[in-house]
Amino acid sequence: MKIKRFIGGVLQSNGYVIYQEDRGCCYVIDPGYSAGVFRDFIEKKHLDMRGILLTHHHHDHTGAVQKLKTMFDCPVSIHRQDVDFCKFEVEHPLEDGDRILLEDEEIRVVHTPGHTAGSVCFFSERGKLAFTGDTIFNVDLGRTDLEDGSESDMIRSCREVINKWNNEIFIYPGHGDGCNMKKVRKINHEFLEIVGDGKWQ
């Protein structure tokens, strides 16, 4: 999997284009700003735009969705619990465990509520990576004090899902730089406070 990151907006949100090779298919993850920047990259690489994947409903991750939908006539996917917050049509409500194919690479939808009720991570076993949105960053966790956030859900997501990822898994978060889980287990003190010693199962 090849990954192109774009950073935009006051909150410096990360949006990603994922693809295999030039002239192959692609998906856009969390286009918060500047639809034209995503379009220009996709057209430059002659990629076949298959859809928009959203980790959660907040505007700094979805602000460019409608423009991209219009540009490429492509479907949008977001967890079903976040659908009602969206101001655009969602063609594919997601559930935990759903699979998305990027050519021959499988991407699994992992429900990780806490930041929002429908927050998800997009996980590739083959790529040993996860797009984590605002669930977990390199040095901290997403806030849980917004409208549909939940501290108890975040605790469960960290303990029952993320802490089971091995040290090789590289996270691509919604803000800031990515890193592998080995580093997360050294520098992310909010995560470590939740999971104890940070040892994965």
C-alpha positions as CSV (number, residue, x, y, z in Angstrom):
1,M,0.0,0.0,0.0
2,K,1.2,3.5,-0.9
3,I,0.1,6.4,1.3
4,K,0.1,10.1,0.6
5,R,-0.7,12.4,3.5
6,F,-2.2,15.9,3.2
7,I,-2.3,18.3,6.2
8,G,-4.9,21.0,6.2
9,G,-6.9,23.5,8.3
10,V,-6.4,25.3,11.5
11,L,-6.4,22.0,13.4
12,Q,-3.8,20.6,11.0
13,S,-5.8,17.5,10.2
14,N,-4.4,14.6,8.3
15,G,-6.1,13.3,5.2
16,Y,-4.8,10.3,3.3
17,V,-4.9,8.9,-0.2
18,I,-4.2,5.1,-0.2
19,Y,-3.4,3.2,-3.4
20,Q,-1.2,0.4,-4.7
21,E,0.4,1.7,-7.9
22,D,0.1,4.6,-10.3
23,R,-3.0,4.0,-12.5
24,G,-4.5,1.7,-9.9
25,C,-7.5,2.2,-7.6
26,C,-7.5,4.4,-4.5
27,Y,-9.5,5.5,-1.5
28,V,-9.4,8.9,0.3
29,I,-9.4,8.7,4.1
30,D,-10.7,11.7,6.1
31,P,-10.6,14.6,3.6
32,G,-11.2,17.5,6.0
33,Y,-10.0,20.3,3.8
34,S,-8.9,21.2,0.2
35,A,-10.7,18.8,-2.0
36,G,-8.7,20.1,-4.9
37,V,-5.4,18.9,-3.4
38,F,-6.8,15.4,-3.3
39,R,-8.2,15.6,-6.8
40,D,-4.9,16.9,-8.2
41,F,-2.9,14.1,-6.7
42,I,-5.4,11.4,-7.8
43,E,-5.5,12.8,-11.4
44,K,-1.7,13.2,-11.5
45,K,-1.3,9.5,-10.6
46,H,-4.2,8.5,-12.9
47,L,-5.9,6.7,-10.0
48,D,-9.3,5.1,-10.1
49,M,-11.1,6.8,-7.1
50,R,-13.2,4.1,-5.4
51,G,-14.6,5.9,-2.4
52,I,-14.2,8.1,0.7
53,L,-13.5,6.3,4.0
54,L,-14.2,8.3,7.2
55,T,-12.9,7.4,10.7
56,H,-15.5,9.7,12.3
57,H,-17.9,12.5,11.6
58,H,-16.2,15.6,12.8
59,H,-15.9,18.5,10.3
60,D,-12.1,18.7,10.4
61,H,-12.1,15.2,8.9
62,T,-15.1,15.5,6.6
63,G,-15.2,19.1,5.4
64,A,-14.1,18.3,1.8
65,V,-16.3,15.2,1.5
66,Q,-19.2,16.8,-0.5
67,K,-16.8,18.4,-3.0
68,L,-14.9,15.2,-3.5
69,K,-18.2,13.2,-4.0
70,T,-19.2,15.7,-6.7
71,M,-15.8,15.6,-8.4
72,F,-15.5,11.8,-8.6
73,D,-19.1,10.6,-8.1
74,C,-17.9,8.2,-5.5
75,P,-19.5,6.6,-2.4
76,V,-18.9,7.5,1.3
77,S,-18.4,5.1,4.1
78,I,-18.6,5.8,7.8
79,H,-19.7,3.8,10.8
80,R,-23.5,3.6,11.1
81,Q,-23.5,5.3,14.5
82,D,-21.9,8.4,13.0
83,V,-24.2,8.6,9.9
84,D,-26.8,10.9,11.5
85,F,-24.2,13.5,12.1
86,C,-23.2,13.8,8.5
87,K,-24.5,16.6,6.2
88,F,-23.8,14.5,3.1
89,E,-25.2,11.2,1.8
90,V,-23.6,8.1,3.2
91,E,-23.9,5.2,0.7
92,H,-22.1,2.6,2.9
93,P,-22.8,2.6,6.6
94,L,-20.0,0.5,8.2
95,E,-20.0,-2.1,10.9
96,D,-17.2,-3.6,12.9
97,G,-15.4,-6.3,10.9
98,D,-16.4,-5.0,7.5
99,R,-13.8,-5.6,4.8
100,I,-12.7,-3.1,2.1
101,L,-10.5,-4.2,-0.8
102,L,-7.7,-2.0,-2.1
103,E,-7.0,-4.2,-5.1
104,D,-5.5,-7.3,-3.4
105,E,-5.1,-5.8,0.0
106,E,-7.8,-6.2,2.6
107,I,-8.6,-3.3,5.0
108,R,-10.7,-4.2,8.0
109,V,-13.0,-1.8,9.8
110,V,-12.3,-1.8,13.5
111,H,-14.9,-0.1,15.7
112,T,-13.1,2.0,18.4
113,P,-15.7,4.2,20.0
114,G,-14.7,6.9,22.5
115,H,-13.9,10.0,20.5
116,T,-17.3,9.6,18.8
117,A,-19.8,6.7,19.1
118,G,-18.9,5.6,15.6
119,S,-15.2,6.1,15.6
120,V,-13.3,3.4,13.6
121,C,-9.8,2.5,12.6
122,F,-9.0,1.1,9.2
123,F,-6.6,-1.8,9.7
124,S,-4.4,-3.6,7.2
125,E,-2.9,-6.9,8.5
126,R,-0.8,-7.2,5.3
127,G,0.5,-3.6,5.6
128,K,0.9,-3.8,9.4
129,L,-0.8,-0.4,9.8
130,A,-3.9,1.3,11.0
131,F,-5.5,4.7,10.2
132,T,-6.7,5.7,13.6
133,G,-8.5,9.0,13.1
134,D,-8.8,10.8,16.5
135,T,-8.9,7.6,18.6
136,I,-5.2,7.4,19.3
137,F,-2.2,9.6,18.3
138,N,1.5,9.1,18.8
139,V,1.6,10.9,22.2
140,D,-2.0,11.0,23.5
141,L,-5.7,10.0,22.8
142,G,-8.6,11.7,21.3
143,R,-10.8,13.8,23.5
144,T,-14.0,12.3,24.9
145,D,-15.8,15.4,26.2
146,L,-17.6,16.2,22.9
147,E,-21.3,15.5,22.1
148,D,-21.1,11.8,21.5
149,G,-17.8,11.0,23.1
150,S,-17.4,8.6,25.9
151,E,-14.5,8.1,28.3
152,S,-15.7,4.6,29.2
153,D,-15.8,3.6,25.5
154,M,-12.4,5.0,24.9
155,I,-11.0,2.9,27.8
156,R,-12.6,-0.2,26.4
157,S,-11.3,0.6,22.9
158,C,-7.8,1.0,24.2
159,R,-7.8,-2.1,26.4
160,E,-9.8,-4.5,24.2
161,V,-8.7,-3.5,20.7
162,I,-5.7,-1.2,20.4
163,N,-3.6,-2.9,23.1
164,K,-3.8,-6.1,21.2
165,W,-2.0,-4.7,18.3
166,N,1.6,-5.8,18.2
167,N,4.6,-3.5,18.3
168,E,5.1,-3.6,14.5
169,I,1.7,-2.0,13.7
170,F,2.3,1.6,12.4
171,I,-0.5,4.1,13.2
172,Y,-1.5,6.9,10.9
173,P,-3.5,9.3,13.1
174,G,-5.9,12.1,12.3
175,H,-3.4,14.7,13.6
176,G,0.3,14.8,14.0
177,D,2.9,12.2,12.8
178,G,2.5,8.5,12.9
179,C,4.6,5.9,14.7
180,N,4.7,2.2,15.5
181,M,3.0,0.7,18.5
182,K,6.3,0.0,20.1
183,K,6.9,3.8,20.3
184,V,3.3,4.4,21.4
185,R,4.0,2.1,24.3
186,K,6.9,4.3,25.3
187,I,5.6,7.8,24.8
188,N,1.8,7.8,24.9
189,H,1.2,8.3,28.6
190,E,-2.6,8.6,28.3
191,F,-2.7,5.2,26.6
192,L,-0.3,3.6,29.2
193,E,-2.5,4.9,32.1
194,I,-5.4,3.0,30.6
195,V,-3.7,-0.3,29.8
196,G,-1.4,-0.5,32.8
197,D,2.1,-1.6,31.9
198,G,1.2,-1.4,28.2
199,K,2.0,-5.1,27.4
200,W,-0.1,-6.4,24.6
201,Q,-1.8,-9.8,24.6
